[in-house]
Amino acid sequence: MHDCGVPAANVTDVSFKQHGQPLFGQKGMFLSFNTDAEGYFEVVYNRKDANSLDMEILKNGPILEGIPAMKNLDLGEVFWGVPPVSFVRKIVVYNQMTVNDTLLLTDYNDPNPLAEIRIPGPFASGIIDTVWNATNLNNISFNVITKFESRYRLTSSNDLTWKGAVFPITNFCTDELYEAVIKIE
């Protein structure tokens, strides 16, 4: 799929790759395939050409990783690029902090990747904003729930590294808004 409801139709030279283990005499495997008019594909390989390492699908970068070797699998919908996700950001305050504190958040609604939202303390619980169609930059792995990390940090913290309000994405193609909850403790 290119996007929800949009098949990756008639795409040529997609790669199916398995890394080798030269120290163990395994050379790995590399196959090329095409999708049909509806975006479907099938990859058939000889088991003797494979090893026990996971496989991946690539086209100008990874599409799907962690595919088990030597199994007949239906991969389901495979997305070329990760579809965007929409979510509500909420703040739950256990410690209001002071006027000297500032909550910094990535501004996902701004096209500038360095844009931030700054919320001065003291803090109160509530909804911060709604994020529409944020791009999840993580690669998708077979049978692993994809997670999105909404990034934030407090300026008063001794640790100025970014933290994340992490939530699982159980369905990419939905009108449902996920929730990213930031806890101020």
Contacts in CASP RR format, 6 or more apart in sequence:
PFRMAT RR
TARGET T0000
AUTHOR 0000-0000-0000
METHOD contacts of the structure
MODEL  1
MHDCGVPAANVTDVSFKQHGQPLFGQKGMFLSFNTDAEGYFEVVYNRKDA
NSLDMEILKNGPILEGIPAMKNLDLGEVFWGVPPVSFVRKIVVYNQMTVN
DTLLLTDYNDPNPLAEIRIPGPFASGIIDTVWNATNLNNISFNVITKFES
RYRLTSSNDLTWKGAVFPITNFCTDELYEAVIKIE
1 7 0 8 1.000
1 8 0 8 1.000
1 39 0 8 1.000
1 77 0 8 1.000
1 78 0 8 1.000
1 79 0 8 1.000
1 80 0 8 1.000
1 83 0 8 1.000
2 8 0 8 1.000
2 79 0 8 1.000
2 80 0 8 1.000
3 79 0 8 1.000
3 83 0 8 1.000
4 83 0 8 1.000
4 172 0 8 1.000
4 173 0 8 1.000
5 173 0 8 1.000
7 35 0 8 1.000
7 38 0 8 1.000
7 39 0 8 1.000
7 40 0 8 1.000
8 35 0 8 1.000
8 39 0 8 1.000
8 80 0 8 1.000
9 35 0 8 1.000
9 36 0 8 1.000
9 37 0 8 1.000
9 38 0 8 1.000
9 39 0 8 1.000
10 34 0 8 1.000
10 35 0 8 1.000
10 36 0 8 1.000
10 37 0 8 1.000
10 39 0 8 1.000
11 34 0 8 1.000
11 35 0 8 1.000
11 39 0 8 1.000
11 59 0 8 1.000
11 80 0 8 1.000
12 34 0 8 1.000
13 32 0 8 1.000
13 34 0 8 1.000
13 59 0 8 1.000
14 32 0 8 1.000
14 33 0 8 1.000
14 34 0 8 1.000
14 35 0 8 1.000
14 41 0 8 1.000
14 57 0 8 1.000
14 58 0 8 1.000
14 59 0 8 1.000
14 63 0 8 1.000
15 30 0 8 1.000
15 31 0 8 1.000
15 32 0 8 1.000
15 57 0 8 1.000
15 58 0 8 1.000
15 59 0 8 1.000
16 29 0 8 1.000
16 30 0 8 1.000
16 31 0 8 1.000
16 32 0 8 1.000
16 33 0 8 1.000
16 43 0 8 1.000
16 45 0 8 1.000
16 55 0 8 1.000
16 56 0 8 1.000
16 57 0 8 1.000
16 58 0 8 1.000
17 29 0 8 1.000
17 30 0 8 1.000
17 31 0 8 1.000
17 55 0 8 1.000
17 56 0 8 1.000
17 57 0 8 1.000
17 58 0 8 1.000
18 28 0 8 1.000
18 29 0 8 1.000
18 30 0 8 1.000
18 50 0 8 1.000
18 51 0 8 1.000
18 53 0 8 1.000
18 54 0 8 1.000
18 55 0 8 1.000
18 56 0 8 1.000
18 69 0 8 1.000
19 28 0 8 1.000
19 53 0 8 1.000
20 26 0 8 1.000
20 27 0 8 1.000
20 28 0 8 1.000
20 29 0 8 1.000
20 51 0 8 1.000
20 53 0 8 1.000
21 28 0 8 1.000
21 51 0 8 1.000
21 53 0 8 1.000
24 51 0 8 1.000
26 51 0 8 1.000
26 53 0 8 1.000
28 49 0 8 1.000
28 50 0 8 1.000
28 51 0 8 1.000
28 53 0 8 1.000
29 45 0 8 1.000
29 49 0 8 1.000
29 50 0 8 1.000
29 51 0 8 1.000
29 55 0 8 1.000
31 43 0 8 1.000
31 45 0 8 1.000
33 41 0 8 1.000
33 42 0 8 1.000
33 43 0 8 1.000
34 41 0 8 1.000
35 41 0 8 1.000
47 70 0 8 1.000
50 69 0 8 1.000
50 70 0 8 1.000
51 69 0 8 1.000
52 69 0 8 1.000
52 70 0 8 1.000
53 69 0 8 1.000
54 65 0 8 1.000
54 66 0 8 1.000
54 67 0 8 1.000
54 68 0 8 1.000
54 69 0 8 1.000
54 142 0 8 1.000
55 66 0 8 1.000
55 67 0 8 1.000
55 68 0 8 1.000
55 69 0 8 1.000
56 62 0 8 1.000
56 63 0 8 1.000
56 64 0 8 1.000
56 65 0 8 1.000
56 66 0 8 1.000
56 67 0 8 1.000
57 63 0 8 1.000
57 64 0 8 1.000
57 67 0 8 1.000
57 78 0 8 1.000
59 80 0 8 1.000
62 139 0 8 1.000
63 78 0 8 1.000
63 79 0 8 1.000
63 80 0 8 1.000
63 81 0 8 1.000
63 140 0 8 1.000
64 75 0 8 1.000
64 78 0 8 1.000
64 139 0 8 1.000
64 140 0 8 1.000
64 141 0 8 1.000
64 142 0 8 1.000
65 139 0 8 1.000
65 140 0 8 1.000
65 141 0 8 1.000
65 142 0 8 1.000
66 141 0 8 1.000
66 142 0 8 1.000
66 144 0 8 1.000
67 73 0 8 1.000
67 75 0 8 1.000
67 142 0 8 1.000
68 142 0 8 1.000
73 142 0 8 1.000
75 142 0 8 1.000
78 140 0 8 1.000
79 140 0 8 1.000
79 172 0 8 1.000
81 140 0 8 1.000
82 135 0 8 1.000
82 136 0 8 1.000
82 137 0 8 1.000
82 138 0 8 1.000
82 139 0 8 1.000
82 140 0 8 1.000
82 146 0 8 1.000
82 172 0 8 1.000
83 172 0 8 1.000
83 173 0 8 1.000
84 133 0 8 1.000
84 134 0 8 1.000
84 135 0 8 1.000
84 136 0 8 1.000
85 133 0 8 1.000
85 134 0 8 1.000
85 136 0 8 1.000
85 148 0 8 1.000
85 169 0 8 1.000
85 172 0 8 1.000
85 178 0 8 1.000
86 130 0 8 1.000
86 131 0 8 1.000
86 132 0 8 1.000
86 133 0 8 1.000
86 134 0 8 1.000
86 177 0 8 1.000
86 178 0 8 1.000
87 130 0 8 1.000
87 131 0 8 1.000
87 134 0 8 1.000
87 148 0 8 1.000
87 150 0 8 1.000
87 167 0 8 1.000
87 177 0 8 1.000
87 178 0 8 1.000
87 179 0 8 1.000
87 180 0 8 1.000
88 127 0 8 1.000
88 129 0 8 1.000
88 130 0 8 1.000
88 131 0 8 1.000
88 177 0 8 1.000
88 178 0 8 1.000
88 179 0 8 1.000
88 180 0 8 1.000
89 105 0 8 1.000
89 127 0 8 1.000
89 128 0 8 1.000
89 129 0 8 1.000
89 130 0 8 1.000
89 131 0 8 1.000
89 150 0 8 1.000
89 165 0 8 1.000
89 180 0 8 1.000
89 182 0 8 1.000
90 125 0 8 1.000
90 126 0 8 1.000
90 127 0 8 1.000
90 128 0 8 1.000
90 179 0 8 1.000
90 180 0 8 1.000
90 181 0 8 1.000
90 182 0 8 1.000
91 103 0 8 1.000
91 119 0 8 1.000
91 123 0 8 1.000
91 124 0 8 1.000
91 125 0 8 1.000
91 126 0 8 1.000
91 127 0 8 1.000
91 128 0 8 1.000
91 181 0 8 1.000
91 182 0 8 1.000
91 183 0 8 1.000
91 184 0 8 1.000
92 125 0 8 1.000
92 126 0 8 1.000
92 181 0 8 1.000
92 182 0 8 1.000
92 183 0 8 1.000
92 184 0 8 1.000
93 123 0 8 1.000
93 124 0 8 1.000
93 125 0 8 1.000
93 184 0 8 1.000
94 183 0 8 1.000
94 184 0 8 1.000
94 185 0 8 1.000
95 184 0 8 1.000
95 185 0 8 1.000
96 121 0 8 1.000
96 122 0 8 1.000
96 123 0 8 1.000
96 124 0 8 1.000
96 184 0 8 1.000
97 121 0 8 1.000
97 122 0 8 1.000
97 123 0 8 1.000
97 154 0 8 1.000
97 156 0 8 1.000
97 184 0 8 1.000
98 121 0 8 1.000
98 122 0 8 1.000
98 156 0 8 1.000
99 120 0 8 1.000
99 121 0 8 1.000
99 122 0 8 1.000
100 121 0 8 1.000
100 156 0 8 1.000
101 120 0 8 1.000
101 121 0 8 1.000
101 122 0 8 1.000
101 123 0 8 1.000
101 154 0 8 1.000
101 155 0 8 1.000
101 156 0 8 1.000
102 118 0 8 1.000
102 119 0 8 1.000
102 120 0 8 1.000
102 121 0 8 1.000
102 154 0 8 1.000
102 155 0 8 1.000
102 156 0 8 1.000
103 118 0 8 1.000
103 119 0 8 1.000
103 121 0 8 1.000
103 123 0 8 1.000
103 152 0 8 1.000
103 153 0 8 1.000
103 154 0 8 1.000
103 182 0 8 1.000
103 184 0 8 1.000
104 116 0 8 1.000
104 117 0 8 1.000
104 118 0 8 1.000
104 152 0 8 1.000
104 153 0 8 1.000
104 154 0 8 1.000
104 155 0 8 1.000
105 116 0 8 1.000
105 117 0 8 1.000
105 118 0 8 1.000
105 119 0 8 1.000
105 128 0 8 1.000
105 150 0 8 1.000
105 151 0 8 1.000
105 152 0 8 1.000
105 182 0 8 1.000
106 115 0 8 1.000
106 116 0 8 1.000
106 117 0 8 1.000
106 150 0 8 1.000
106 151 0 8 1.000
106 152 0 8 1.000
106 162 0 8 1.000
107 115 0 8 1.000
107 116 0 8 1.000
107 117 0 8 1.000
108 131 0 8 1.000
108 134 0 8 1.000
108 150 0 8 1.000
109 129 0 8 1.000
109 131 0 8 1.000
109 132 0 8 1.000
117 128 0 8 1.000
117 129 0 8 1.000
119 128 0 8 1.000
123 184 0 8 1.000
128 182 0 8 1.000
130 177 0 8 1.000
131 150 0 8 1.000
131 180 0 8 1.000
134 148 0 8 1.000
136 146 0 8 1.000
136 148 0 8 1.000
136 169 0 8 1.000
138 146 0 8 1.000
138 147 0 8 1.000
138 148 0 8 1.000
140 146 0 8 1.000
145 168 0 8 1.000
145 169 0 8 1.000
145 170 0 8 1.000
146 168 0 8 1.000
146 169 0 8 1.000
146 172 0 8 1.000
147 166 0 8 1.000
147 167 0 8 1.000
147 168 0 8 1.000
147 169 0 8 1.000
148 166 0 8 1.000
148 167 0 8 1.000
148 169 0 8 1.000
148 178 0 8 1.000
148 180 0 8 1.000
149 164 0 8 1.000
149 165 0 8 1.000
149 166 0 8 1.000
150 164 0 8 1.000
150 165 0 8 1.000
150 166 0 8 1.000
150 167 0 8 1.000
150 180 0 8 1.000
150 182 0 8 1.000
151 162 0 8 1.000
151 163 0 8 1.000
151 164 0 8 1.000
152 162 0 8 1.000
152 163 0 8 1.000
152 164 0 8 1.000
152 165 0 8 1.000
152 182 0 8 1.000
153 160 0 8 1.000
153 161 0 8 1.000
153 162 0 8 1.000
153 163 0 8 1.000
154 184 0 8 1.000
164 182 0 8 1.000
165 180 0 8 1.000
165 181 0 8 1.000
165 182 0 8 1.000
165 183 0 8 1.000
166 180 0 8 1.000
167 178 0 8 1.000
167 179 0 8 1.000
167 180 0 8 1.000
167 181 0 8 1.000
169 178 0 8 1.000
END
